[in-house]
Every structure is written in structure tokens, then in C-alpha cells.
Amino acid sequence: MDWGGRCTMAALAIDAARWALLALALLLALCLPGGHALAQGSTPFRPDESVAERDTVASVHLALQYKDCSRAVSHLNGGLRARYTGIYLLAGAMYENGLCLKADWDRAQGLYQRAQEAGHSGGGYRLVAGAAVNPPGAGPRDVGLALWWGQEVLGAGLPEPCRVPAFVHKDAEAYVLTLQRWPPERLAHCVYSAGVMAAAIADLAFPSAAVELQLTGEIEMRFLPARGEIEWKTLSLDVADSIGLRGQEAAERRLTRKGRETFESYMRDLGERALKRYIRPAGIPDNWVMTSSFAFSFR
């Protein structure tokens, strides 16, 4: 689907602090080895990776950490030639954020879509999150793209007023005409809600704190758009049986109170990062509640 009339943000100079933040976000959110998350008990965010793909992704991340753009781009290009799914997503994020590459939303969008088509659900979520970004004094990058993909990946998780019948959603012309009839306030409310939710889910490809602490479990996210708040609930939390211990024995040996608090603090910070990406419009209905649950485990 081709959405016209896109506007791209001007590239900003990246100082040392912003570079470090972006590189860390990419490292934590996109391609962590060892585990995967399931959204709403469905399918993994990404397909299985080969050893070669993981090595390439790790090489790009290492180069980014050391601000070695030449090496990062070289590994990135090699991964793109090999058509590695994770590299599509990583390259898209680098283009979107202007990290070692000139900021270019159109290129980022194309790479996210390739990732989605190759089986990486994170591509669709990042399409929504990126298209919904609304800088001060400007509207979202692409309302139509954000809402079309929002319904595609969030489904019934999107508030009912933000969804259209399936036959309209499948017809690009009918879909655009439908959105044109919506009041501006409704569009703004829906784009914000879809953007925040998608940004949070995109960063949950696998919680990095769970990787570090060797945890498995299930969490629930509850987003209240009218209040601009994300609430987290830990439904279960245990220790992966990676050292021969099992069940409660493993939990008693390794799942400390501090470990649980570290994980839950990480999730709260993740939600805050998603919220800070967007300017919340006034007047969102109080009864809009968006929820999703995530089960994460090691392969």
C-alpha cells in the first residue's frame, strides 16, 4: 500500500549522549540473542535466526557501540545482501534515527516492511511507531500508514473507534476515503494510541532484563491513552532451566527479590520511553484501555 504525502523530519546532529542512548536502545530492543517473546500468546516476534545472521547483527551492534560507522555499515550491507530478517529491522532503525546513516524515514519504512514480509512482526510494529511520531509543531509522519498498520498488527487491541471493517481495510481507496471523513480529533487520538502501544510492543521483542537475569515468564501491559500511562503486571516469573536446576529449586537459587525488582523496573522504563516519543492530544475518551500480554522464554 502506497501512502502519499509523507513528510520526513530533518536530520539532527547526534551528540555523544544521544548516540549512546540510540545505540543502547537498538542493542536492547531489536536483536538480543537467546530468547523470544510471544504477543498475546501467539507467535514469536521474529523467525528463527541462523548463526551467521546472529553474528552479523552482533557485529553491527559492536561497531555502533564503538561509534565505528564504517564497520557498522559494512556489516549492515553484508547482512542486507544475505537478506537477513533481523538486519532489515536494524537497518530500518538506523535510518529512522539517523544512526551512522542519513535519517531517511522512507528508507526506514521500506526496510521495516521487508522485515514484516519476511516474518518479523517487529517490522509492522515499528512501521506504526515511526509513522505515528508527532514532533512539536507538526502532525504525525503519516496518519494513514500508522492507522492501517495499527489495525493490521494490533487488531482488536486498537480501540474500536480506530478500526474499520475488514473489507474497507483491504481496499486502499476506500480506507483513505474513510479516514478523510473522520474528525481531526479522532485521527489524533487514534494515531497517538496506536503509536504508543506499537512502540512499547516493538521494544518487547525480548526484554533485555530477562536475558541478563535468565528469566522466563509472562507479563501484562495495560495502556490508558487518556492518562498517558502504561501499567505492568507480572503474571509469572521464573528462572530458565539453563544450568540443570528445575522449577522451584532454580527459582530459590536465582530469582531474588532484587532480580524481580530489576526486571519490573526495566519494564516501567520501557513504557516511559514509549510514552515520551509522542505528544498526547487532549480529549481522548477515558474508557479507552489497551491491553496485551507477553510470554517470554529461551529457545
N, C-alpha and C positions, 0 to 999 in steps of 0.2 A: 504494500500500500504506500503510495507516494503522497506525503503531506507537504503541500507547498507553503510558501510564505514564511519559512523559518528565519529566525534572527539568531545570530551567534554572538556570544559575549566576546568582548575584546580581551585578548590575552594579557594577563597581568604578570609583572615581574615576580619571580618566586624568591623570597629571601630565605635565609638558612632555616628559620623556624618553620615556615610554611612547607619548604621542601621536605624537612624531616617528618612533618605531620602527614603529608600526602604519601610519602614513601611508606611510612608505617601503616597507614590506612590500607594501601594496596597490599602490603605484605600480610596483614592480618585478615583482610576481608575476602580476598579473591581466590587464592590457590594454596591454602595451607595443606600440607600432606597429612595423611594418616586417618582422616575421618570424613564423615559427611553428615549433612542434616537432611531430615525429611520434613517438608512443609505439610502441615495438616495430615500427617501420616501417609503421604502419597509416595512420590518417587524421589530419588536423590537429585540434588540441585544440579549436579554435573555427572556426565557419564564416566566410566572408569578411565583412568589415565595410564598411559604406558610409562615405563621407567624413563624413556627418552624425553617424553613431554614434561614429566616432573623435573628432570634435570635442567631442561631448557627454562622452565618457569623459575626454578631456583636461581639459575644463572642471571636472569633478568633482575630478580629481586636483589641479589647480592650486588650487582652493578649499581642499582638505584640507591642502595644503602651507602655506597661509597661515592655517589654522585658521578659515576663514570658513564656519562650518557653515550659515548661512542660504543662502549662494550654492551651497554643495555640495548641499544638499538640494533646492534649486530646480532645479538642472541634473539631479539624480538623478530627480526626479519627472517632468521633461520626457522623459528617456530611457525611463522606465517606461511613460509614456503612448504613446511611439512603439514600445514593445516591442522595444527594442534588446537583443540577446542578452548583450552584454558588460555592460550596465547591470544585468541580473538578477544576474550574478555579483558585481559590485561592490557592489550594494545588500545582497546576502546577507552579504558580508564585513563591511560596515559594521554591520549588525545583529548579527552574531555577535560582533564585537569592541567593540560599544558606541561606535563612532566617529561622532560627530555625530548618532547615533540611539540611543535607549534599547536596551541589549542585550536581544535577544529571539531565542532560538535557534529557536523555532517559525517566526517570520517568515523568518529566515535559511534555514532548511531548505526552506521553500516556494519561496523565490527560487532557491536552488541547483537545486531540482528543475525549475523552469521553464527555467533555463538549459540543463540537461541535455536536456530535452524539445525545446528549440529548436535543439539541435545542438552545444552547447558541452560537450565532455566534461569540462571542468573542474568543471562542476556536480556530477557524480557523485563525483569525487574529493574535492571539498570536503564533500559530504554524509558520506562515510566519515570524513574527517579530523575534522570537527566533532563527529560523533556519538561518536567514539572517545575524545574528550578525557576524561581522568580526573583531576580536581583532587585534591590531597592530602585524604585522609579521606573520599573519595567515589568511587563507581564511575563508569564511563563514562556519558555523557549518555543513550545509547540503544544497548544491545548489539545488539538485533535490526536496527535501522536500519544500524548500522555494518557488520555482517556480511552483511546482504542486499545492500547496495550494494557492499560489498567484493568479493563474488563477481561482481556484475554488471559492475564496471569493471576489476577486476584479473584476473578469470577464473582461468586456470591459474597465474597469478603468485601466487595465495594458496596457502599451504601446504595440502597435501591434507587434513589433519585438520580444516581450517577450511571445507571445501567440502561441499556436499550434492549429491545427484543433481539433474539439471535439472528433473525432474518435481516434486521437493519444493520446489525454489527458486521454481517458478512458482505454487505453492499456498501462500498466506499462512498458512492454518491449519496445514497440515502442517509448514511451515517453523518456525513458532513452537513447535509440539509437539516437533519435533526438537531445537531449541536447548534446550528445557526439560530434555531428557534428558542434555545434556552436563554433565560435571563443571564446577564453577566455575572450576577452574584452566584447563581447556581454553578456556572462553569468554574468560578474561582474556588468555591467550596469543594467541588469535586476534584479539581486538579490538586489542590493542597492535600486533601485526604489521601488520594491515590499516591502522590509523591512521597509523603512521609512514610506511609505503610510500605511501599515498594523499596525505599531506601533502607529501612530497617531490615526487611527480609533479605535484601541483597547482601547485607553485611553478615547475615547468618548462614552463609554457605557452610561454615563450621566455626563455632565460637572458639576463638584462639585460646581463651582461658581454659576451655575444656581440653584442648590439645595439651597445653602446658601441664595441667593437673591430672591428665589421663582419666577424664571423666566421661561417663555416658549418662543419658537421662532424657527428660522431657520438660520443656518449658512452655508457658503460655504467654502470649503478648496481647495486651488489651490497649487499643489506641482510642483516645477520646478527642476527636478533632476539635470540638468546640472549646475545650480547655487547653488544647495543645499539650496533652500529657500522654505518656506511654507507661503503662503499668505492667510489671512482670510477675509471674507466679511460677515458682519451681514446683512442678508436679512430681518429679522423681529425680534423684541424683545418686550416682553410684560410681564406683571405680572400675575402669576397664580391666578385665582379667588378662593383663599383658605380662604378668610376672608369675603366673602359676597359682595365684590366690583366687578364691572364688567367693562370690556373693558377700555375705555379711563379714566374713573374715577379711576380705580385701577392704571393705568399707571401714572396718575398725582400724585397720593398719594404716590407711592412707587418706581417707576422707575426713579431714579435721574440720573443726568449726571455722578456722581461718580460711581453709580452702573453699568451703561453701560460700563464705562472705566475699572472698576474692572473685569467685565466679559470678555471684549475683551483682556485685559492684560493676563488673565488666559489662553485664547486660544492661544495667542502668545507664552506663556511659554510652553504650552503643545507641540506645534510644535517644539520648540527648543529642548525639551527633546528627542523627536523622532529623530531629526536630529543628535544629539550628540551620539546616540547609534551606529552610523555606520560611517565607513571611506568612503568618497566619492571617487570613482575612476575617473580618468581623462578621457576626451574624450566622455562623454555622449552627444548624439545629442541634440542640442539646441531646437529642435522642440518637444521634449518630454514634455508633460504637462499632469498632472494627477489631476482630479478634482472629488470632491464628495460633496454632500450637506447633511445636517443633520437637522432633525426637532426633537426637544426635548419637552417633556411635562410631566405633572404629571399624574399618574394613578388615 
